[in-house]
């Protein structure tokens, strides 16, 4: 089983055939930064976590709007290249508990076949989630194309983009449970490792205020 290097992981991103990949790459890099910092603080392999962060969304290499198809496409792509461990995180970064797998796989517009749903569900049921999977779940919920944000901010953006449903609320509680588990291991809040989060909160709040002012101005016309 081969081990993917940081250089090769960057090459996979840069050579992806999709258009408008700049934001996708920025997101992947920020996820990698979060994953590396968390792993090192937990006395784990930071470089390994960084690589996993870079390729966790490699299933979006051809196109952006693929629903949950990106997790199986990423898994198959890396598996074919001989990167089994990296392929694993393509599947595991999306689900925050075993009982959330089926509800997420069977919701509308996943773009998955029945066989693919069964394969993913069986894979997660058999393998569960290791510490690197959980680190990537946190990292994916903090790293955006614009920088590193709080989990609450990222989940809110996601729910505004895709809608608020029963499963989105369960996913929110699921990632909070993962956060609590990681923080117990750290012995502190995850955010003390990321002072840049404060700057990003300030910037996004300013943008929100500008948007609100624009809406109010239009309503008065």
C-alpha positions in Angstrom: 0.0 0.0 0.0 1.5 3.3 -1.1 1.7 6.4 1.0 0.7 9.7 -0.6 3.3 12.5 -0.2 2.4 16.2 0.3 3.9 17.0 -3.1 1.9 14.4 -4.9 -1.3 15.4 -3.1 -0.8 19.0 -4.3 -0.2 17.7 -7.8 -3.5 15.8 -7.7 -5.3 19.0 -6.8 -3.5 21.2 -9.4 -4.0 18.7 -12.2 -7.7 18.2 -11.5 -9.7 18.7 -14.7 -12.6 20.7 -13.2 -13.1 24.4 -14.0 -13.1 27.1 -11.3 -11.0 25.0 -8.9 -9.3 27.9 -7.1 -11.9 27.9 -4.2 -11.9 24.1 -4.0 -8.1 24.1 -3.6 -8.2 26.9 -1.0 -10.8 24.9 1.0 -8.7 21.8 0.8 -5.5 23.6 1.9 -7.3 25.2 4.9 -8.7 21.8 5.9 -5.2 20.4 5.7 -3.8 23.2 7.9 -6.5 22.6 10.6 -6.0 18.8 10.4 -2.2 19.1 10.8 -2.4 21.5 13.8 -4.9 19.3 15.6 -2.9 16.1 14.9 0.3 17.6 16.1 -1.3 18.8 19.3 -2.7 15.3 19.9 0.9 13.9 19.4 -0.1 12.3 16.1 1.4 12.4 12.6 0.8 16.0 11.4 2.1 15.5 7.9 -0.2 12.5 7.4 -3.2 14.6 8.6 -2.1 17.4 6.2 -2.2 15.0 3.3 -5.6 13.6 4.3 -6.9 17.2 4.4 -5.6 18.0 0.9 -7.4 15.0 -0.7 -10.5 14.6 1.4 -12.6 16.2 -1.3 -10.7 14.9 -4.3 -13.9 13.4 -5.5 -14.8 16.9 -6.6 -11.8 16.9 -9.0 -14.0 16.8 -12.1 -17.0 18.9 -11.1 -18.3 20.7 -8.1 -22.0 19.9 -7.8 -22.0 16.2 -7.4 -23.9 15.7 -4.1 -22.5 12.9 -2.0 -21.2 11.3 -5.2 -17.9 13.0 -4.4 -17.2 10.7 -1.5 -17.4 7.5 -3.6 -15.7 9.1 -6.6 -12.8 10.2 -4.4 -12.6 6.8 -2.7 -12.5 5.0 -6.0 -10.0 7.4 -7.5 -7.5 7.2 -4.7 -8.0 3.4 -4.3 -7.2 2.9 -8.0 -4.0 4.9 -7.4 -3.0 2.6 -4.6 -3.7 5.1 -1.7 -6.0 3.0 0.5 -5.7 5.1 3.7 -6.2 8.4 1.9 -9.2 6.8 0.0 -10.8 5.9 3.4 -11.1 9.6 4.5 -13.0 10.4 1.4 -15.8 8.3 2.8 -15.4 9.0 6.5 -15.1 12.8 6.6 -18.8 13.2 5.8 -20.4 11.2 8.6 -20.1 12.0 12.3 -21.6 8.8 13.7 -22.7 5.4 12.5 -26.3 6.2 13.0 -26.0 9.2 10.7 -24.7 7.2 7.7 -28.0 5.8 6.3 -30.1 9.0 6.9 -27.5 11.0 5.0 -27.0 8.4 2.2 -30.8 8.1 1.6 -31.7 11.8 1.6 -32.7 13.5 -1.6 -30.2 14.4 -4.4 -27.2 12.3 -3.2 -26.6 11.1 -6.8 -25.6 7.7 -5.4 -26.8 4.3 -6.7 -28.3 1.7 -4.5 -25.1 -0.4 -4.7 -23.0 2.6 -3.8 -25.2 3.4 -0.8 -24.9 -0.2 0.4 -21.1 -0.3 -0.1 -20.6 3.0 1.8 -22.9 1.9 4.7 -21.2 -1.5 4.9 -17.7 0.1 4.9 -18.5 2.6 7.7 -20.3 -0.1 9.7 -17.2 -2.4 9.4 -14.4 0.2 9.9 -16.0 2.8 12.0 -14.1 6.1 12.6 -10.5 6.4 13.8 -8.9 9.5 15.3 -7.7 10.8 11.9 -11.2 10.5 10.5 -12.5 12.6 13.4 -9.8 15.1 13.0 -10.8 15.5 9.3 -14.4 15.8 10.3 -13.5 18.8 12.5 -11.1 20.2 9.9 -13.7 20.0 7.1 -16.1 22.0 9.3 -13.5 24.7 10.1 -11.6 25.2 6.8 -13.3 27.2 4.1 -12.0 28.8 1.0 -11.9 32.1 2.8 -9.9 30.9 5.8 -10.5 29.1 9.1 -13.8 29.6 10.9 -15.8 28.3 13.8 -17.7 25.1 13.3 -20.9 27.0 13.9 -20.2 29.4 11.1 -19.3 26.7 8.6 -22.4 24.6 9.5 -24.6 27.7 9.2 -23.2 28.4 5.7 -23.9 24.7 4.7 -27.5 24.8 6.0 -28.2 28.1 4.3 -26.8 26.6 1.0 -28.5 23.2 1.2 -31.5 23.9 3.4 -32.3 23.0 7.0 -33.8 19.6 7.5 -34.1 17.0 10.3 -30.9 15.3 9.2 -29.0 18.7 9.0 -29.9 19.2 12.7 -28.7 15.7 13.6 -25.5 16.3 11.7 -24.9 19.5 13.6 -25.3 17.7 16.9 -23.0 14.9 15.5 -20.1 17.3 14.7 -20.5 18.9 18.1 -20.1 15.5 19.7 -17.0 14.9 17.7 -15.7 18.3 18.8 -16.4 17.5 22.4 -14.4 14.2 22.1 -11.4 15.9 20.5 -11.5 18.7 23.1 -11.5 16.1 25.9 -8.3 14.6 24.4 -6.8 18.1 24.0 -7.9 19.2 27.5 -8.9 22.6 26.0 -11.1 24.2 23.4 -10.0 23.5 19.8 -10.1 27.2 19.1 -7.1 28.1 21.3 -5.0 26.5 18.5 -6.5 28.8 15.9 -6.1 32.5 16.8 -6.9 33.4 13.2 -10.5 32.3 13.8 -11.1 35.6 15.7 -10.0 37.6 12.7 -12.2 35.7 10.3 -15.2 36.2 12.6 -14.6 39.9 12.5 -14.3 40.0 8.8 -17.5 37.9 8.2 -19.5 40.0 10.6 -18.5 43.1 8.8 -19.6 41.5 5.5 -22.9 40.5 7.0 -23.5 44.0 8.3 -22.8 45.4 4.8 -25.3 42.9 3.3 -28.0 43.8 5.8 -27.5 47.5 5.1 -27.8 46.9 1.4 -31.1 45.0 1.9 -32.4 47.7 4.1 -31.5 50.4 1.6 -33.3 48.5 -1.2 -36.4 48.0 1.0 -36.7 51.8 1.5 -36.6 52.6 -2.2 
